[in-house]
Amino acid sequence: QVQLVESGGGLVQPGGSLRLSCAASGSVFSSNRMGWYRQAPGKQRELVARITYGGITNSGDSVKGRFTISRDNAKNTVSLQMNSLKPEDTAVYYCNLEDYSTGQSFWGQGTQVTVSS
């Protein structure tokens, strides 16, 4: 099993920045991809960005050029730097880990990000 704990959410004004972090613990192996998804009220959960153990990234079109994902394999952490935030970025952000060796997918409890003036 893998446990994921997110931190860093909060309230920020439009145009501001926030940094989310997620720490993984438990049975974490190198064959995984970590990422961030978000879910706004009344909408489906969507991909924000994800990164493989080797550092290959992909992200949703709505955040390209504004959000940057990174990871520290030694610490089993993944971070999301969010710049130029917009009100439409308001959502609960979830950390995710996909374990290729077992086919399992794990989720954090979510952290609220609110962009409002």
Biopython code that builds the backbone (N, CA, C, O; Angstrom):
import numpy as np
from Bio.PDB.StructureBuilder import StructureBuilder

atoms = [
    (1, "GLN", "N", (0.828, -1.193, 0.000)),
    (1, "GLN", "CA", (0.000, 0.000, 0.000)),
    (1, "GLN", "C", (0.866, 1.248, 0.000)),
    (1, "GLN", "O", (2.002, 1.254, 0.473)),
    (2, "VAL", "N", (0.286, 2.296, -0.546)),
    (2, "VAL", "CA", (0.967, 3.589, -0.605)),
    (2, "VAL", "C", (0.057, 4.640, 0.022)),
    (2, "VAL", "O", (-1.148, 4.659, -0.230)),
    (3, "GLN", "N", (0.627, 5.492, 0.822)),
    (3, "GLN", "CA", (-0.104, 6.606, 1.402)),
    (3, "GLN", "C", (0.443, 7.903, 0.804)),
    (3, "GLN", "O", (1.652, 8.080, 0.653)),
    (4, "LEU", "N", (-0.483, 8.802, 0.468)),
    (4, "LEU", "CA", (-0.119, 10.088, -0.120)),
    (4, "LEU", "C", (-0.676, 11.209, 0.744)),
    (4, "LEU", "O", (-1.859, 11.207, 1.085)),
    (5, "VAL", "N", (0.165, 12.153, 1.092)),
    (5, "VAL", "CA", (-0.255, 13.285, 1.915)),
    (5, "VAL", "C", (0.096, 14.573, 1.195)),
    (5, "VAL", "O", (1.261, 14.850, 0.911)),
    (6, "GLU", "N", (-0.937, 15.358, 0.904)),
    (6, "GLU", "CA", (-0.757, 16.628, 0.195)),
    (6, "GLU", "C", (-0.656, 17.792, 1.176)),
    (6, "GLU", "O", (-1.132, 17.721, 2.309)),
    (7, "SER", "N", (-0.032, 18.848, 0.712)),
    (7, "SER", "CA", (0.033, 20.088, 1.491)),
    (7, "SER", "C", (0.197, 21.254, 0.527)),
    (7, "SER", "O", (0.601, 21.081, -0.622)),
    (8, "GLY", "N", (-0.128, 22.457, 1.028)),
    (8, "GLY", "CA", (0.148, 23.660, 0.250)),
    (8, "GLY", "C", (-1.038, 24.357, -0.357)),
    (8, "GLY", "O", (-0.871, 25.404, -0.982)),
    (9, "GLY", "N", (-2.227, 23.825, -0.201)),
    (9, "GLY", "CA", (-3.391, 24.505, -0.760)),
    (9, "GLY", "C", (-3.732, 25.760, 0.021)),
    (9, "GLY", "O", (-3.135, 26.053, 1.056)),
    (10, "GLY", "N", (-4.710, 26.494, -0.500)),
    (10, "GLY", "CA", (-5.139, 27.691, 0.202)),
    (10, "GLY", "C", (-5.842, 28.668, -0.704)),
    (10, "GLY", "O", (-6.253, 28.335, -1.816)),
    (11, "LEU", "N", (-5.973, 29.878, -0.206)),
    (11, "LEU", "CA", (-6.641, 30.953, -0.938)),
    (11, "LEU", "C", (-5.585, 31.892, -1.510)),
    (11, "LEU", "O", (-4.654, 32.297, -0.813)),
    (12, "VAL", "N", (-5.741, 32.230, -2.779)),
    (12, "VAL", "CA", (-4.795, 33.126, -3.434)),
    (12, "VAL", "C", (-5.565, 34.022, -4.400)),
    (12, "VAL", "O", (-6.607, 33.633, -4.926)),
    (13, "GLN", "N", (-5.048, 35.203, -4.621)),
    (13, "GLN", "CA", (-5.684, 36.125, -5.550)),
    (13, "GLN", "C", (-5.336, 35.765, -6.995)),
    (13, "GLN", "O", (-4.300, 35.150, -7.249)),
    (14, "PRO", "N", (-6.191, 36.144, -7.935)),
    (14, "PRO", "CA", (-5.867, 35.911, -9.350)),
    (14, "PRO", "C", (-4.506, 36.504, -9.700)),
    (14, "PRO", "O", (-4.169, 37.614, -9.287)),
    (15, "GLY", "N", (-3.743, 35.749, -10.461)),
    (15, "GLY", "CA", (-2.396, 36.157, -10.821)),
    (15, "GLY", "C", (-1.332, 35.712, -9.841)),
    (15, "GLY", "O", (-0.139, 35.849, -10.112)),
    (16, "GLY", "N", (-1.744, 35.187, -8.721)),
    (16, "GLY", "CA", (-0.810, 34.754, -7.694)),
    (16, "GLY", "C", (-0.266, 33.355, -7.940)),
    (16, "GLY", "O", (-0.541, 32.725, -8.961)),
    (17, "SER", "N", (0.513, 32.893, -6.973)),
    (17, "SER", "CA", (1.166, 31.586, -7.081)),
    (17, "SER", "C", (0.937, 30.756, -5.823)),
    (17, "SER", "O", (0.748, 31.284, -4.727)),
    (18, "LEU", "N", (0.959, 29.466, -6.015)),
    (18, "LEU", "CA", (0.919, 28.499, -4.918)),
    (18, "LEU", "C", (1.784, 27.310, -5.303)),
    (18, "LEU", "O", (1.997, 27.025, -6.482)),
    (19, "ARG", "N", (2.272, 26.631, -4.291)),
    (19, "ARG", "CA", (3.057, 25.418, -4.527)),
    (19, "ARG", "C", (2.433, 24.286, -3.708)),
    (19, "ARG", "O", (2.307, 24.382, -2.488)),
    (20, "LEU", "N", (2.050, 23.224, -4.399)),
    (20, "LEU", "CA", (1.521, 22.039, -3.739)),
    (20, "LEU", "C", (2.618, 20.985, -3.640)),
    (20, "LEU", "O", (3.464, 20.854, -4.525)),
    (21, "SER", "N", (2.581, 20.250, -2.554)),
    (21, "SER", "CA", (3.526, 19.153, -2.373)),
    (21, "SER", "C", (2.777, 17.898, -1.962)),
    (21, "SER", "O", (1.716, 17.961, -1.342)),
    (22, "CYS", "N", (3.349, 16.761, -2.316)),
    (22, "CYS", "CA", (2.753, 15.476, -1.970)),
    (22, "CYS", "C", (3.877, 14.522, -1.595)),
    (22, "CYS", "O", (4.844, 14.355, -2.338)),
    (23, "ALA", "N", (3.734, 13.903, -0.438)),
    (23, "ALA", "CA", (4.724, 12.932, 0.025)),
    (23, "ALA", "C", (4.122, 11.541, 0.010)),
    (23, "ALA", "O", (3.033, 11.314, 0.537)),
    (24, "ALA", "N", (4.835, 10.622, -0.594)),
    (24, "ALA", "CA", (4.386, 9.230, -0.663)),
    (24, "ALA", "C", (5.152, 8.392, 0.345)),
    (24, "ALA", "O", (6.355, 8.571, 0.529)),
    (25, "SER", "N", (4.453, 7.483, 0.990)),
    (25, "SER", "CA", (5.086, 6.566, 1.930)),
    (25, "SER", "C", (4.473, 5.184, 1.751)),
    (25, "SER", "O", (3.420, 5.019, 1.135)),
    (26, "GLY", "N", (5.165, 4.201, 2.309)),
    (26, "GLY", "CA", (4.692, 2.824, 2.168)),
    (26, "GLY", "C", (5.499, 2.093, 1.116)),
    (26, "GLY", "O", (6.712, 2.281, 1.013)),
    (27, "SER", "N", (4.838, 1.270, 0.342)),
    (27, "SER", "CA", (5.503, 0.442, -0.672)),
    (27, "SER", "C", (5.678, 1.217, -1.977)),
    (27, "SER", "O", (4.981, 0.975, -2.962)),
    (28, "VAL", "N", (6.627, 2.154, -1.957)),
    (28, "VAL", "CA", (6.882, 2.984, -3.126)),
    (28, "VAL", "C", (8.095, 2.442, -3.868)),
    (28, "VAL", "O", (9.194, 2.386, -3.315)),
    (29, "PHE", "N", (7.896, 2.047, -5.111)),
    (29, "PHE", "CA", (8.975, 1.519, -5.928)),
    (29, "PHE", "C", (9.235, 2.462, -7.096)),
    (29, "PHE", "O", (8.511, 3.438, -7.291)),
    (30, "SER", "N", (10.244, 2.170, -7.846)),
    (30, "SER", "CA", (10.661, 3.100, -8.897)),
    (30, "SER", "C", (9.785, 3.042, -10.137)),
    (30, "SER", "O", (9.828, 3.962, -10.954)),
    (31, "SER", "N", (9.001, 2.005, -10.302)),
    (31, "SER", "CA", (8.164, 1.888, -11.496)),
    (31, "SER", "C", (6.822, 2.576, -11.269)),
    (31, "SER", "O", (5.784, 1.922, -11.161)),
    (32, "ASN", "N", (6.861, 3.899, -11.200)),
    (32, "ASN", "CA", (5.613, 4.608, -10.951)),
    (32, "ASN", "C", (5.580, 5.938, -11.675)),
    (32, "ASN", "O", (6.597, 6.441, -12.150)),
    (33, "ARG", "N", (4.406, 6.479, -11.742)),
    (33, "ARG", "CA", (4.187, 7.835, -12.233)),
    (33, "ARG", "C", (3.371, 8.559, -11.172)),
    (33, "ARG", "O", (2.397, 8.021, -10.645)),
    (34, "MET", "N", (3.776, 9.770, -10.872)),
    (34, "MET", "CA", (3.053, 10.578, -9.892)),
    (34, "MET", "C", (2.459, 11.794, -10.589)),
    (34, "MET", "O", (2.986, 12.268, -11.595)),
    (35, "GLY", "N", (1.379, 12.281, -10.054)),
    (35, "GLY", "CA", (0.759, 13.418, -10.712)),
    (35, "GLY", "C", (-0.271, 14.106, -9.855)),
    (35, "GLY", "O", (-0.532, 13.726, -8.713)),
    (36, "TRP", "N", (-0.848, 15.136, -10.450)),
    (36, "TRP", "CA", (-1.889, 15.928, -9.805)),
    (36, "TRP", "C", (-3.116, 15.960, -10.714)),
    (36, "TRP", "O", (-3.020, 16.144, -11.928)),
    (37, "TYR", "N", (-4.256, 15.776, -10.085)),
    (37, "TYR", "CA", (-5.543, 15.920, -10.742)),
    (37, "TYR", "C", (-6.349, 16.938, -9.936)),
    (37, "TYR", "O", (-6.023, 17.229, -8.785)),
    (38, "ARG", "N", (-7.385, 17.465, -10.538)),
    (38, "ARG", "CA", (-8.231, 18.402, -9.811)),
    (38, "ARG", "C", (-9.688, 18.172, -10.165)),
    (38, "ARG", "O", (-10.028, 17.660, -11.232)),
    (39, "GLN", "N", (-10.529, 18.570, -9.233)),
    (39, "GLN", "CA", (-11.967, 18.437, -9.431)),
    (39, "GLN", "C", (-12.664, 19.670, -8.883)),
    (39, "GLN", "O", (-12.594, 19.965, -7.690)),
    (40, "ALA", "N", (-13.334, 20.378, -9.769)),
    (40, "ALA", "CA", (-14.121, 21.540, -9.380)),
    (40, "ALA", "C", (-15.559, 21.099, -9.132)),
    (40, "ALA", "O", (-15.978, 20.062, -9.645)),
    (41, "PRO", "N", (-16.322, 21.865, -8.357)),
    (41, "PRO", "CA", (-17.711, 21.492, -8.076)),
    (41, "PRO", "C", (-18.508, 21.285, -9.358)),
    (41, "PRO", "O", (-18.503, 22.136, -10.248)),
    (42, "GLY", "N", (-19.186, 20.155, -9.442)),
    (42, "GLY", "CA", (-20.026, 19.869, -10.592)),
    (42, "GLY", "C", (-19.285, 19.419, -11.834)),
    (42, "GLY", "O", (-19.889, 19.246, -12.893)),
    (43, "LYS", "N", (-17.980, 19.228, -11.712)),
    (43, "LYS", "CA", (-17.179, 18.823, -12.877)),
    (43, "LYS", "C", (-16.462, 17.504, -12.596)),
    (43, "LYS", "O", (-16.311, 17.089, -11.447)),
    (44, "GLN", "N", (-16.029, 16.863, -13.669)),
    (44, "GLN", "CA", (-15.280, 15.627, -13.520)),
    (44, "GLN", "C", (-13.836, 15.915, -13.120)),
    (44, "GLN", "O", (-13.301, 16.991, -13.385)),
    (45, "ARG", "N", (-13.229, 14.936, -12.484)),
    (45, "ARG", "CA", (-11.815, 15.066, -12.144)),
    (45, "ARG", "C", (-11.005, 15.092, -13.437)),
    (45, "ARG", "O", (-11.263, 14.318, -14.360)),
    (46, "GLU", "N", (-10.025, 15.988, -13.493)),
    (46, "GLU", "CA", (-9.219, 16.125, -14.705)),
    (46, "GLU", "C", (-7.734, 16.129, -14.382)),
    (46, "GLU", "O", (-7.315, 16.486, -13.281)),
    (47, "LEU", "N", (-6.964, 15.726, -15.361)),
    (47, "LEU", "CA", (-5.510, 15.744, -15.213)),
    (47, "LEU", "C", (-5.001, 17.180, -15.170)),
    (47, "LEU", "O", (-5.400, 18.025, -15.972)),
    (48, "VAL", "N", (-4.118, 17.434, -14.219)),
    (48, "VAL", "CA", (-3.397, 18.704, -14.194)),
    (48, "VAL", "C", (-2.013, 18.480, -14.797)),
    (48, "VAL", "O", (-1.656, 19.095, -15.802)),
    (49, "ALA", "N", (-1.241, 17.594, -14.173)),
    (49, "ALA", "CA", (0.088, 17.274, -14.681)),
    (49, "ALA", "C", (0.562, 15.993, -14.024)),
    (49, "ALA", "O", (0.141, 15.666, -12.915)),
    (50, "ARG", "N", (1.436, 15.267, -14.703)),
    (50, "ARG", "CA", (2.002, 14.063, -14.130)),
    (50, "ARG", "C", (3.419, 13.890, -14.636)),
    (50, "ARG", "O", (3.817, 14.465, -15.648)),
    (51, "ILE", "N", (4.182, 13.069, -13.892)),
    (51, "ILE", "CA", (5.597, 12.919, -14.173)),
    (51, "ILE", "C", (6.025, 11.493, -13.863)),
    (51, "ILE", "O", (5.659, 10.941, -12.825)),
    (52, "THR", "N", (6.795, 10.904, -14.755)),
    (52, "THR", "CA", (7.282, 9.551, -14.533)),
    (52, "THR", "C", (8.490, 9.575, -13.601)),
    (52, "THR", "O", (9.039, 10.633, -13.294)),
    (53, "TYR", "N", (8.882, 8.409, -13.168)),
    (53, "TYR", "CA", (10.065, 8.303, -12.311)),
    (53, "TYR", "C", (11.297, 8.867, -13.015)),
    (53, "TYR", "O", (12.192, 9.419, -12.375)),
    (54, "GLY", "N", (11.330, 8.721, -14.336)),
    (54, "GLY", "CA", (12.449, 9.214, -15.123)),
    (54, "GLY", "C", (12.354, 10.686, -15.484)),
    (54, "GLY", "O", (13.272, 11.232, -16.096)),
    (55, "GLY", "N", (11.257, 11.336, -15.115)),
    (55, "GLY", "CA", (11.143, 12.772, -15.324)),
    (55, "GLY", "C", (10.368, 13.208, -16.553)),
    (55, "GLY", "O", (10.364, 14.394, -16.883)),
    (56, "ILE", "N", (9.721, 12.297, -17.228)),
    (56, "ILE", "CA", (8.905, 12.669, -18.386)),
    (56, "ILE", "C", (7.575, 13.214, -17.888)),
    (56, "ILE", "O", (6.905, 12.595, -17.061)),
    (57, "THR", "N", (7.204, 14.378, -18.401)),
    (57, "THR", "CA", (5.997, 15.044, -17.921)),
    (57, "THR", "C", (4.956, 15.206, -19.022)),
    (57, "THR", "O", (5.281, 15.225, -20.209)),
    (58, "ASN", "N", (3.719, 15.320, -18.610)),
    (58, "ASN", "CA", (2.671, 15.803, -19.493)),
    (58, "ASN", "C", (1.640, 16.527, -18.634)),
    (58, "ASN", "O", (1.498, 16.243, -17.445)),
    (59, "SER", "N", (0.928, 17.458, -19.244)),
    (59, "SER", "CA", (0.005, 18.283, -18.478)),
    (59, "SER", "C", (-1.226, 18.606, -19.304)),
    (59, "SER", "O", (-1.250, 18.452, -20.525)),
    (60, "GLY", "N", (-2.244, 19.058, -18.595)),
    (60, "GLY", "CA", (-3.458, 19.467, -19.264)),
    (60, "GLY", "C", (-3.266, 20.777, -20.014)),
    (60, "GLY", "O", (-2.452, 21.612, -19.619)),
    (61, "ASP", "N", (-4.009, 20.955, -21.087)),
    (61, "ASP", "CA", (-3.844, 22.139, -21.923)),
    (61, "ASP", "C", (-4.096, 23.431, -21.155)),
    (61, "ASP", "O", (-3.464, 24.452, -21.427)),
    (62, "SER", "N", (-5.009, 23.389, -20.207)),
    (62, "SER", "CA", (-5.394, 24.615, -19.519)),
    (62, "SER", "C", (-4.312, 25.148, -18.576)),
    (62, "SER", "O", (-4.382, 26.299, -18.147)),
    (63, "VAL", "N", (-3.317, 24.325, -18.252)),
    (63, "VAL", "CA", (-2.284, 24.771, -17.310)),
    (63, "VAL", "C", (-0.910, 24.892, -17.944)),
    (63, "VAL", "O", (0.040, 25.318, -17.287)),
    (64, "LYS", "N", (-0.793, 24.523, -19.206)),
    (64, "LYS", "CA", (0.514, 24.584, -19.860)),
    (64, "LYS", "C", (1.049, 26.016, -19.866)),
    (64, "LYS", "O", (0.335, 26.969, -20.177)),
    (65, "GLY", "N", (2.315, 26.131, -19.515)),
    (65, "GLY", "CA", (2.950, 27.443, -19.448)),
    (65, "GLY", "C", (2.755, 28.147, -18.123)),
    (65, "GLY", "O", (3.385, 29.175, -17.874)),
    (66, "ARG", "N", (1.891, 27.614, -17.265)),
    (66, "ARG", "CA", (1.638, 28.232, -15.961)),
    (66, "ARG", "C", (2.025, 27.321, -14.798)),
    (66, "ARG", "O", (2.525, 27.796, -13.779)),
    (67, "PHE", "N", (1.801, 26.043, -14.941)),
    (67, "PHE", "CA", (2.079, 25.084, -13.867)),
    (67, "PHE", "C", (3.285, 24.232, -14.250)),
    (67, "PHE", "O", (3.479, 23.883, -15.415)),
    (68, "THR", "N", (4.090, 23.907, -13.239)),
    (68, "THR", "CA", (5.258, 23.056, -13.446)),
    (68, "THR", "C", (5.275, 21.943, -12.409)),
    (68, "THR", "O", (5.172, 22.197, -11.209)),
    (69, "ILE", "N", (5.404, 20.721, -12.879)),
    (69, "ILE", "CA", (5.476, 19.582, -11.966)),
    (69, "ILE", "C", (6.915, 19.118, -11.849)),
    (69, "ILE", "O", (7.675, 19.161, -12.816)),
    (70, "SER", "N", (7.279, 18.676, -10.659)),
    (70, "SER", "CA", (8.623, 18.152, -10.423)),
    (70, "SER", "C", (8.545, 17.071, -9.361)),
    (70, "SER", "O", (7.543, 16.958, -8.655)),
    (71, "ARG", "N", (9.592, 16.283, -9.246)),
    (71, "ARG", "CA", (9.596, 15.236, -8.222)),
    (71, "ARG", "C", (11.004, 15.033, -7.686)),
    (71, "ARG", "O", (12.001, 15.327, -8.347)),
    (72, "ASP", "N", (11.046, 14.525, -6.479)),
    (72, "ASP", "CA", (12.303, 14.166, -5.831)),
    (72, "ASP", "C", (12.212, 12.678, -5.518)),
    (72, "ASP", "O", (11.546, 12.279, -4.563)),
    (73, "ASN", "N", (12.871, 11.874, -6.310)),
    (73, "ASN", "CA", (12.752, 10.420, -6.145)),
    (73, "ASN", "C", (13.345, 9.938, -4.826)),
    (73, "ASN", "O", (12.869, 8.963, -4.245)),
    (74, "ALA", "N", (14.363, 10.609, -4.365)),
    (74, "ALA", "CA", (14.997, 10.197, -3.105)),
    (74, "ALA", "C", (14.049, 10.391, -1.923)),
    (74, "ALA", "O", (14.115, 9.652, -0.941)),
    (75, "LYS", "N", (13.177, 11.376, -2.020)),
    (75, "LYS", "CA", (12.242, 11.677, -0.930)),
    (75, "LYS", "C", (10.824, 11.190, -1.215)),
    (75, "LYS", "O", (9.938, 11.320, -0.370)),
    (76, "ASN", "N", (10.607, 10.628, -2.408)),
    (76, "ASN", "CA", (9.261, 10.179, -2.808)),
    (76, "ASN", "C", (8.243, 11.306, -2.721)),
    (76, "ASN", "O", (7.147, 11.139, -2.186)),
    (77, "THR", "N", (8.622, 12.439, -3.251)),
    (77, "THR", "CA", (7.718, 13.594, -3.250)),
    (77, "THR", "C", (7.502, 14.112, -4.662)),
    (77, "THR", "O", (8.350, 13.957, -5.541)),
    (78, "VAL", "N", (6.349, 14.727, -4.854)),
    (78, "VAL", "CA", (6.041, 15.402, -6.107)),
    (78, "VAL", "C", (5.480, 16.771, -5.764)),
    (78, "VAL", "O", (4.720, 16.915, -4.807)),
    (79, "SER", "N", (5.853, 17.769, -6.539)),
    (79, "SER", "CA", (5.409, 19.133, -6.289)),
    (79, "SER", "C", (4.790, 19.732, -7.534)),
    (79, "SER", "O", (5.091, 19.340, -8.662)),
    (80, "LEU", "N", (3.919, 20.690, -7.294)),
    (80, "LEU", "CA", (3.275, 21.393, -8.400)),
    (80, "LEU", "C", (3.393, 22.884, -8.127)),
    (80, "LEU", "O", (2.778, 23.401, -7.194)),
    (81, "GLN", "N", (4.174, 23.566, -8.931)),
    (81, "GLN", "CA", (4.291, 25.009, -8.838)),
    (81, "GLN", "C", (3.253, 25.633, -9.755)),
    (81, "GLN", "O", (3.260, 25.414, -10.966)),
    (82, "MET", "N", (2.369, 26.407, -9.164)),
    (82, "MET", "CA", (1.269, 26.999, -9.920)),
    (82, "MET", "C", (1.432, 28.514, -9.945)),
    (82, "MET", "O", (1.385, 29.173, -8.906)),
    (83, "ASN", "N", (1.622, 29.048, -11.127)),
    (83, "ASN", "CA", (1.779, 30.487, -11.321)),
    (83, "ASN", "C", (0.632, 31.039, -12.153)),
    (83, "ASN", "O", (-0.095, 30.296, -12.811)),
    (84, "SER", "N", (0.487, 32.343, -12.110)),
    (84, "SER", "CA", (-0.555, 33.020, -12.893)),
    (84, "SER", "C", (-1.917, 32.361, -12.699)),
    (84, "SER", "O", (-2.629, 32.076, -13.661)),
    (85, "LEU", "N", (-2.259, 32.130, -11.456)),
    (85, "LEU", "CA", (-3.496, 31.418, -11.146)),
    (85, "LEU", "C", (-4.720, 32.216, -11.565)),
    (85, "LEU", "O", (-4.749, 33.445, -11.491)),
    (86, "LYS", "N", (-5.724, 31.479, -12.004)),
    (86, "LYS", "CA", (-6.979, 32.056, -12.466)),
    (86, "LYS", "C", (-8.127, 31.520, -11.612)),
    (86, "LYS", "O", (-8.005, 30.456, -11.004)),
    (87, "PRO", "N", (-9.232, 32.248, -11.564)),
    (87, "PRO", "CA", (-10.382, 31.739, -10.799)),
    (87, "PRO", "C", (-10.815, 30.342, -11.245)),
    (87, "PRO", "O", (-11.285, 29.548, -10.430)),
    (88, "GLU", "N", (-10.661, 30.048, -12.507)),
    (88, "GLU", "CA", (-11.061, 28.721, -13.002)),
    (88, "GLU", "C", (-10.123, 27.600, -12.566)),
    (88, "GLU", "O", (-10.395, 26.428, -12.829)),
    (89, "ASP", "N", (-9.033, 27.945, -11.908)),
    (89, "ASP", "CA", (-8.157, 26.929, -11.315)),
    (89, "ASP", "C", (-8.669, 26.470, -9.952)),
    (89, "ASP", "O", (-8.125, 25.534, -9.366)),
    (90, "THR", "N", (-9.696, 27.116, -9.454)),
    (90, "THR", "CA", (-10.275, 26.739, -8.173)),
    (90, "THR", "C", (-10.813, 25.319, -8.229)),
    (90, "THR", "O", (-11.635, 24.987, -9.084)),
    (91, "ALA", "N", (-10.341, 24.484, -7.309)),
    (91, "ALA", "CA", (-10.729, 23.074, -7.290)),
    (91, "ALA", "C", (-10.075, 22.394, -6.096)),
    (91, "ALA", "O", (-9.235, 22.975, -5.409)),
    (92, "VAL", "N", (-10.477, 21.160, -5.870)),
    (92, "VAL", "CA", (-9.734, 20.303, -4.950)),
    (92, "VAL", "C", (-8.675, 19.578, -5.789)),
    (92, "VAL", "O", (-8.980, 18.961, -6.810)),
    (93, "TYR", "N", (-7.448, 19.672, -5.336)),
    (93, "TYR", "CA", (-6.331, 19.066, -6.055)),
    (93, "TYR", "C", (-5.920, 17.769, -5.366)),
    (93, "TYR", "O", (-5.703, 17.735, -4.155)),
    (94, "TYR", "N", (-5.819, 16.718, -6.149)),
    (94, "TYR", "CA", (-5.506, 15.396, -5.622)),
    (94, "TYR", "C", (-4.165, 14.905, -6.151)),
    (94, "TYR", "O", (-3.870, 15.014, -7.341)),
    (95, "CYS", "N", (-3.378, 14.373, -5.261)),
    (95, "CYS", "CA", (-2.131, 13.721, -5.638)),
    (95, "CYS", "C", (-2.434, 12.266, -6.023)),
    (95, "CYS", "O", (-3.282, 11.616, -5.412)),
    (96, "ASN", "N", (-1.747, 11.781, -7.019)),
    (96, "ASN", "CA", (-1.959, 10.422, -7.505)),
    (96, "ASN", "C", (-0.638, 9.716, -7.756)),
    (96, "ASN", "O", (0.325, 10.329, -8.215)),
    (97, "LEU", "N", (-0.599, 8.439, -7.455)),
    (97, "LEU", "CA", (0.562, 7.610, -7.783)),
    (97, "LEU", "C", (0.066, 6.355, -8.495)),
    (97, "LEU", "O", (-0.772, 5.623, -7.970)),
    (98, "GLU", "N", (0.586, 6.119, -9.677)),
    (98, "GLU", "CA", (0.272, 4.909, -10.437)),
    (98, "GLU", "C", (1.468, 3.967, -10.339)),
    (98, "GLU", "O", (2.579, 4.310, -10.745)),
    (99, "ASP", "N", (1.231, 2.810, -9.810)),
    (99, "ASP", "CA", (2.292, 1.810, -9.654)),
    (99, "ASP", "C", (2.229, 0.859, -10.841)),
    (99, "ASP", "O", (1.290, 0.073, -10.961)),
    (100, "TYR", "N", (3.230, 0.931, -11.720)),
    (100, "TYR", "CA", (3.206, 0.099, -12.922)),
    (100, "TYR", "C", (3.379, -1.379, -12.573)),
    (100, "TYR", "O", (2.866, -2.244, -13.283)),
    (101, "SER", "N", (4.081, -1.669, -11.511)),
    (101, "SER", "CA", (4.377, -3.073, -11.205)),
    (101, "SER", "C", (3.146, -3.828, -10.709)),
    (101, "SER", "O", (3.042, -5.039, -10.904)),
    (102, "THR", "N", (2.217, -3.125, -10.071)),
    (102, "THR", "CA", (1.030, -3.797, -9.534)),
    (102, "THR", "C", (-0.249, -3.382, -10.252)),
    (102, "THR", "O", (-1.289, -4.025, -10.104)),
    (103, "GLY", "N", (-0.168, -2.312, -11.026)),
    (103, "GLY", "CA", (-1.368, -1.816, -11.691)),
    (103, "GLY", "C", (-2.287, -1.013, -10.780)),
    (103, "GLY", "O", (-3.392, -0.639, -11.173)),
    (104, "GLN", "N", (-1.823, -0.752, -9.564)),
    (104, "GLN", "CA", (-2.666, -0.018, -8.619)),
    (104, "GLN", "C", (-2.476, 1.486, -8.774)),
    (104, "GLN", "O", (-1.434, 1.966, -9.219)),
    (105, "SER", "N", (-3.534, 2.217, -8.386)),
    (105, "SER", "CA", (-3.508, 3.664, -8.400)),
    (105, "SER", "C", (-3.928, 4.152, -7.020)),
    (105, "SER", "O", (-4.928, 3.698, -6.464)),
    (106, "PHE", "N", (-3.158, 5.075, -6.483)),
    (106, "PHE", "CA", (-3.410, 5.573, -5.137)),
    (106, "PHE", "C", (-3.694, 7.071, -5.192)),
    (106, "PHE", "O", (-3.175, 7.791, -6.044)),
    (107, "TRP", "N", (-4.545, 7.523, -4.244)),
    (107, "TRP", "CA", (-4.941, 8.923, -4.206)),
    (107, "TRP", "C", (-4.731, 9.522, -2.824)),
    (107, "TRP", "O", (-4.890, 8.850, -1.806)),
    (108, "GLY", "N", (-4.371, 10.795, -2.812)),
    (108, "GLY", "CA", (-4.344, 11.525, -1.563)),
    (108, "GLY", "C", (-5.740, 11.986, -1.194)),
    (108, "GLY", "O", (-6.710, 11.732, -1.908)),
    (109, "GLN", "N", (-5.820, 12.673, -0.057)),
    (109, "GLN", "CA", (-7.132, 13.089, 0.435)),
    (109, "GLN", "C", (-7.617, 14.368, -0.226)),
    (109, "GLN", "O", (-8.791, 14.719, -0.105)),
    (110, "GLY", "N", (-6.735, 15.067, -0.921)),
    (110, "GLY", "CA", (-7.105, 16.291, -1.615)),
    (110, "GLY", "C", (-6.811, 17.534, -0.810)),
    (110, "GLY", "O", (-6.877, 17.531, 0.419)),
    (111, "THR", "N", (-6.484, 18.598, -1.524)),
    (111, "THR", "CA", (-6.245, 19.885, -0.885)),
    (111, "THR", "C", (-6.951, 20.969, -1.707)),
    (111, "THR", "O", (-6.886, 20.982, -2.936)),
    (112, "GLN", "N", (-7.616, 21.865, -1.004)),
    (112, "GLN", "CA", (-8.416, 22.881, -1.671)),
    (112, "GLN", "C", (-7.540, 24.037, -2.137)),
    (112, "GLN", "O", (-6.715, 24.555, -1.386)),
    (113, "VAL", "N", (-7.735, 24.425, -3.385)),
    (113, "VAL", "CA", (-7.112, 25.625, -3.932)),
    (113, "VAL", "C", (-8.239, 26.549, -4.382)),
    (113, "VAL", "O", (-9.078, 26.170, -5.199)),
    (114, "THR", "N", (-8.245, 27.753, -3.845)),
    (114, "THR", "CA", (-9.262, 28.736, -4.204)),
    (114, "THR", "C", (-8.582, 29.989, -4.726)),
    (114, "THR", "O", (-7.734, 30.579, -4.056)),
    (115, "VAL", "N", (-8.966, 30.387, -5.933)),
    (115, "VAL", "CA", (-8.404, 31.587, -6.545)),
    (115, "VAL", "C", (-9.523, 32.625, -6.626)),
    (115, "VAL", "O", (-10.470, 32.489, -7.401)),
    (116, "SER", "N", (-9.387, 33.646, -5.819)),
    (116, "SER", "CA", (-10.455, 34.632, -5.728)),
    (116, "SER", "C", (-9.907, 35.938, -5.190)),
    (116, "SER", "O", (-8.960, 35.956, -4.403)),
    (117, "SER", "N", (-10.518, 37.033, -5.628)),
    (117, "SER", "CA", (-10.136, 38.338, -5.101)),
    (117, "SER", "C", (-11.041, 38.739, -3.946)),
    (117, "SER", "O", (-10.870, 39.815, -3.372)),
]
sb = StructureBuilder()
sb.init_structure("model")
sb.init_model(0)
sb.init_chain("A")
sb.init_seg("    ")
for serial, (resi, resn, name, xyz) in enumerate(atoms, 1):
    if name == "N":
        sb.init_residue(resn, " ", resi, " ")
    sb.init_atom(name, np.array(xyz, "f"), 0.0, 1.0, " ", f" {name:<3s}", serial, name[0])
structure = sb.get_structure()
